[in-house]
Amino acid sequence: MNAEQEVVKIRGELMELYNTAQMALKDYTLTPPAEPTAKLAALVNYQSKATNCFNSAENFVGNSELLGARKSPHWAQGYAEDCYALLEAMPEHFELLREEFKNLELPPTASCEPGSTAFANMQRIVGLYLPDKKDQLYTIFKDNKLPVYGFENEAKDFMNSDKLWAFIFGVIFVSIMLLIALFVSNPTAFQYKVFQTVLALAGAGVGARLPGFIEVKAKGFLRAGGALAVFALVYFWNPAALVV
């Protein structure tokens, strides 16, 4: 199954979860108040079904980049609209739970409140692809004392941050090697090996930020891609070693 089919499958599953939660809500509203035990059971069932739907949507946003969904503006826009619809329904959902938990006189340990960072992924994707709707939804969440962490904090790209630091160090060490080359024109065999290793590492750091993809294959010996391929090219196939 390719990434696009996987996205379609997951969106279909989310729709089923949403419909299941709506059916549970209907069952709850039809349960007579005169039957408190049945009413509580119906309320807990609805809470469980709705939470499952919200959490599944939240998890998919977190995994959507791995599936390649965000590479397609069409799928990203459509899923952002799905998330907006779910977020828009949350204030009423939690207001119902708060009111009914109070009416049923449940103990203080029975909480229906979401965590401080709940729904952050959905909030971010709405802010990214539906910026015109973000402020209104943010205000509604604040007014209803619901978490707004995703509205207020952008996602941190730790992977690109690591690559950036690798690139910076790579450029620094390449520059240092160029300076050394001006003053050590005839290095010893040991110095040459050290310079070669450092230069290979520096080249890999620079290669980590270069666009495109490079792959090196040596039958029965080596197969490398990306920054590791740059390291292998410089370390094992050093062009300077061929100059006599």
Summary of the structure (lengths in Angstrom):
residues: 244
radius of gyration: 27.9
end to end distance: 53.7
largest distance: 96.7
contacts: 644
relative contact order: 0.07
helix: 74%
strand: 3%
